[in-house]
Amino acid sequence: TAFYFAVMAVKENFRNYVGRAGTPGTPRGTMAILGNGPSLAAELPELLRDPGDRDFMAVNYFALDERFTLLRPSYYVLSDPMFFRDSPLRDRVAELYRVMNERVAWPMALYVQYYNPERFDYRAALPNPLIRIVPFHTTLFRGFRSLEFRLFRRGLGSANFGTVVQVGEYIALLLGYLRVELYGVDHTLLEGLCVDGRNRLCRADRHYYDDGTAREP
């Protein structure tokens, strides 16, 4: 517990940015989080046809889909370090920011990691005033159980979330949504593991927008 507070004091802070930012508008009854798994290919047309009483949260590269402007998600989450650090996917990340900046014509909250050691300038990449950039904390808390829940309710710390969808679920709860629906969330740690012709372990990471070509680890 003491170590957590020391790390938070040095690396981050104790501000509940998610809670302070609130919602871009009057929240609807349900938060629908869109993962990028293969099943979203079948689910997305139905959601566009009948959005119902839902607010939408998109993740990762969804803004590159032409239907992004039809769905108009109020929330967007980027949690992978590749979105604020140099990586082999830097060109695609740059394209994402460019397209998102051009396409967003409605109020949208973009949630990004507070921890940003390379000081990536999100506002420079996304000058669009309709996009509100909201940091979330990622420091892992291990300590007293009673204190853990109090911290989580205040948007502080992390439970070692393994996927961007889990971060989205946490943010939805912090914003007060009592009903959360998941779409396109069909990835597992083992799905897609394979061995190529040279006996090397590979993984086919499939999304609704591609064919999941296997790649080396």
N, C-alpha and C positions, 0 to 999 in steps of 0.2 A: 504493500500500500504506500509506504513512504517513498519507495523507488518510483512508483507511478507519478506521484505528485512532483517529485524532483524533475522527472523527465518532462512532464507537462509544463512546468515552470520554465524550463530551458528551451525546449523544442517548439512548444505550442503556447497555449494560454488557457484560460478558464471561461471563455466566452461561448455562449450557446448561439452560434451564428444561425443555425437552422431555425431555432425557435424565434430569434429576433427578426429574421427575414419574413417569417410567416408564409402565407400563400399568396400567389400572384393575383388572385381574385377570390370570390366567394366559393369555398370548396363544395364539391358535390358529395354525394353519399359514399362513393367508392373510388378507390385509387386502383387503376389498372396499370401494372408494371409490364412493360414489353421487353422480354429478353430477346436475344437474336437467334434462338435455336430454330431448327428446321420446321417445327410445328407452327411457327408464326406465319409461314407462307399460306397456310390454310385459314388461320384465325384472323389475320389482318383484314381481309376483305369483309368479313362479317362485322368486325368492329367498326369499320368505316361505314358500312351500311346502316348499322344500328349502334351508335355509341352509348346510348342509354344514359343513365345517371352516373357517368364516370368522368374522372379526371385521368389524364394519361401521363405516364412517366416513361421516357425513352432512355436508352443507354447506348454507350459506345458509338458505333457508326450509323445509327439509324437515320441521322440527318441527311445522309447521302442518298437515301431512298426518296424517289420523287413523291411518294405518298406522305412524306413528313409534313408537307404544307397542307395536306388534306386533314390529317389527324390533329395537327396543331397541339402537341403535348405541352402542358403547362410546366412540366418538370423534366429535367434531363440530368443524368448522372454520369460522370467520368471518374473512375477510381483507379484505373490501371496506371502505373508510373510512366508508361509510354506516352501518355498524354501531357506530361510535363517534363519529361527527360528525353535526351537524345536516344534514338533507337533505330533499328533497321527500317521501321515503319514510319520514319519521320515525314516522308512525302505524303503518305496517306493521311497522317494526322494533320498536316498542314492543310490538305484538301478539305478535311472535315471542318476545321475552323473557318476556312474561307466560305464554304457552302453554308454552314450554319449561320454565319454572320450575314450572308446575303438573303437567306430564305426566311429567317424569323421576322414575322410581321405582327406578332402578338406578344403579350407579356409572358416571359418564360424564365423560370429559375434554373440556373445551371449549378449543380453541386460538384465541387472539386475538393481534392485533399487539401487540408490546411498545410500539411507538411510538404514543403516545396523547396528542397535544398538548393536547387539550381536557380531559384527565383524566376521561374517562368512567368512571363507577364501575360496573364489571361486577358486582361483588358486591352492590351495592344493587339492581341490576336482576334479579339471579339469586341470591337468598338461599338457595336450595335447597342443603343441605349435601352432597347426592349429586353435585352438579356441581362438578368441580374445574377452576378456571380456570387455564390454562397459557399464558403468553406465548411468542411465537416472534419471533425477530429478523428484520428486514426491510432492514437497511442493505446496500446493494449493494456487493459486493467486486469490485474490478478490480485485479489485481496479479499477483504471482508465482504461477505455476500450482501449484507444489508446496505453497505455503502455502494456496492456495485450497482444496484438497481437505482439508487438515488442519482448517481452520476449519469447512468444511461438515460434516465428520464430528462436530464438536463442537457443532453446532447454532448456529453463529455466522454472521452475515452472510446474504446472499441472492444468488441468481443471477438477479434481476430476473424472478421468477415472474409470468406474465401472468394466471393464473387461479387460483381457489381450489383447483381439482383439483390443480394443480401443487404448491401448498403442501401439500396432503394427501399427495401422493406423497413429498415430502421428509420430512414428519413420519413417515410409515410406515417409511421407510428408517432414520431416526434411532432409531425404536423397535425396530429389528431384524427387521422383516418381510422375508423373502426372496422372497415371492410377493405381488404386488399386482395385483388385478383392478379394472378400470374399468367402470362401468355408467353409462349416461346421459351419456356424454361424447361428444357429437356436435355441439358448437358449433365454428364456425370464424370467423375475423375477417371473412370476406366473405359468409358465408351470411346471408341475410335482408336484404341491402342492396336497396333499392328506391327508386323515385321516385314521389311522389304526384301528384295531379292539378294541383298548382301548381308542378310541376317542382322540388320540394324533395327533397333526399336524406333518406331515412328508413331505419330498420332494424327489422325484425321479429325480436325476440329471443324465440325460442320455448322453452318449457319443457314438461315432461311434465304440468304442472298447469294450463296455460292454452292459449289459441289463438294466442299470439304476435302480438297486434295491433301493427301498425307504429307507431313513434313517431318524432318528429323528433329529430335529434341535438341 
